[in-house]
Amino acid sequence: MSKTLMPAMEGGLSFGSGALVLAMWVAMVFAMMVPTAAPTFRAYADNVGMGSIALIAGYTTVWLVISLLASAVQVWLVHLGALAPHMAPAGVALSASILIAAGIYQFTPLKWACLVRCRNPRVAYIEGGAGPAFRIGVEEGLACLGCCWAMMAVMFAAGLMNLAAMALLGVLMGLEKLLSGVKTTYFLGVLLILAGVILASGLVIR
């Protein structure tokens, strides 16, 4: 996909290449986030029955919107020259800034509040059909977004076609939701900040 997009994004984004960028983000986001939400879906399934389909639809709608926004950010960064057309960072400044910002976010109250919501879905019997179930799915999706957006942004630092980084980040986000306490969250924050500082210092050559 990167080889297909590179000439198109160098010469101006067409509808076809734009659709490929969006398709890439949708595939990447769903591969990373839907598995981490499986415990939440299971927790609601017994209470909402067929409404679980609407709940999942609400959750995935949030991430479809995020995929669209991420695609726009990618195109913008390419035109600024901060991101190469083959979807790797053009310099260390962007990568180091993203890593440090993502690390700092791991220590914020918002991160912890969203992580607690992801770990403890507010399961209740839902009356009124698909509408309320969809709304709760959106709420769960927003909580998941608040928990994981910074870690997902690390893909801009690692390279958007870096499958190893995608798999590793998916596993780390899944573990963070499954484990209790803040030790894992803070440990990841320290690692991200250190990685950003080391990269910015020039000790690691990209």
N, C-alpha and C positions, 0 to 999 in steps of 0.2 A: 504493500500500500504506500509506503514512503517513497518508493521509486516512481510510483504513479503520480503522487502528489507533487513531487519536487519540481518538475518542469512547469506544471500548471500554476503552482504558487509563486514561482519566480516570474512568470509572465502575466500574472493577474488571475485571481480566483474565478473559475467558471462555475456554473450551476452543478456540473458533474463532479468537479473536484470538491466543491463545498459539500455535496451530498456524501462524498467519501469521508471527508473530515468528520461530519456528523455521525456517520455510521461507525467510524472508528471509536469515537467517544462513547456512543451508546453501548457498543460491544465491551469496551474497556470498563465503563462504569458498572454495567450489569454483572460482568465477570467478577469484579472486586466487591461489590456491595450486596448483591442479592444473597450470596451464601452467608454473609454475616448477619442477614436479617432472618434467616431460617428459623432460629429459636423464637423470634417475635411472631412470625407467621403461625408456628405451631401453637404458641400460647393462646392466640386468638381463635384458632380453628375450631376448637370445641365449643366456644361460646357463640360464635357468629354463624356457624354452619356455612350455607351457600354465600352468606355475606362476606366470607373470607376472600372471595374473588374480587369484590368491590374494594375491600381493604388493600389487597395486593395492588390493585389498579391505582389506588390513591398513592401508595408508597412509590410505585414505579413512575407515576406522573411527575413526582418531585425530581427524580433522577433523570427523567427525559428532559425536563427544563434545564437542569444543571448541565447535561450533555450539550444542549444548544448553546448555553452561555459559554461553556468551556471551548466549544468550537469557534465562537466569535473571538474569544480571548486569544486562541491560537493564531487565527488569521491576523489579528491585530499585532501580535508579537512578531510574526514573520515580516509584516510590512515595516515594523519599526527596526528590524534587524536584530532583535534580541533573541529570536528563535530562527534557526536555519530552516530552509524549506524541507529538509529531510527530518525535521521535527526533533532535532537535538539543540540544546542551548548553544547560542553563538559565542558565549563567553562565560566566565566564572561569576560575574557580578549577579546575574539573574539566579543562577543555581544556588550560590551562597546565601543570597537574601531570602530565597524561598525556604531553604533548610533551616536557617536561624529563626525565621518567622513561625514556621511550623513547630519548631521546638519550643519556642516561647508560649505558643497557644496551648501546649499540653499542660501548662501550669495555671491556666485561667479558670475562674469560676464557671464561665459558660461551657467550657469543655467538660468539666466535671458534671454539671447539671445535665447536659445532653447525654453523657455516658451513662449516668445513673438511669435516665429514662430508657436508654437502649437496653440496659441490663435488666430493668424491671418494668416491662410493658404494663400499662394500666388496664389490665384485662377486665372487662365488664360485659354483661349481656347487652347487646345492642338491639334496640327496638327501632322500627321505622324503615326497615329495608336497607337498600343499597346505599342511600344517601349518607346516613350517619356512619356506616362502615367505611365508605370512601373518605369521609372527613377524618376519621381516626387514622386511616392509612396515610393521609397527607401529614397528619401530626407526627406519626411515627417516622415518616420519611424526613420531615424537617429536623426531628431530634437526631436522626442518623446523620443528616447533613451537618448539623452543628458539631457532632462528635468527630466526623471523619473528613471534613472538607480540607483541613490543613494537610493531613496525611496524603490525600489525593492530589493536592497541589504539588507534592514532591515529584510527581510524574513529570512536571515541567522541568524540574531540575535534573532528573535522571535520564530524560529522553522519552518522548511519548511512545516510541515503538520498542522500548526496553521491556521485553516480556518477563525477564527475570525480576526486574524491579517491581513490575505489576503484580507478579505472583507473591513476592516477599511482602509487599505492602498489604495485599489482601489477607495474607496469613496473620500479619501483625495486628491489623484492625480486628480480625476475628478473635484473636487471643485476648485483645484488650477488652472486648465485650464479654467474653466467657469468664475471665478471671475476676476476682473480687479485689477491692482495695485500689489504692492509687500508685502502688509501687511500679507496676508495668507502665502506666501512663507517664509517670515522672522519669522512669528509666529511658523510655523512648524519647522524651523531650530532651534529656541530657545528650543522648546520642545524636539527635538531629542538630542541636546547637553546636556540638563539637565538630560534627561533619561540616557544617557551614563555616565555622571559624577556620578549620584546617584547610578547606578549599579556598577560602578568601586569602589565607596567608601565603598561598602558593606552594605549600608543602606537597600538595598532590597536583600533578599535571594531568589535565583532562586530555 
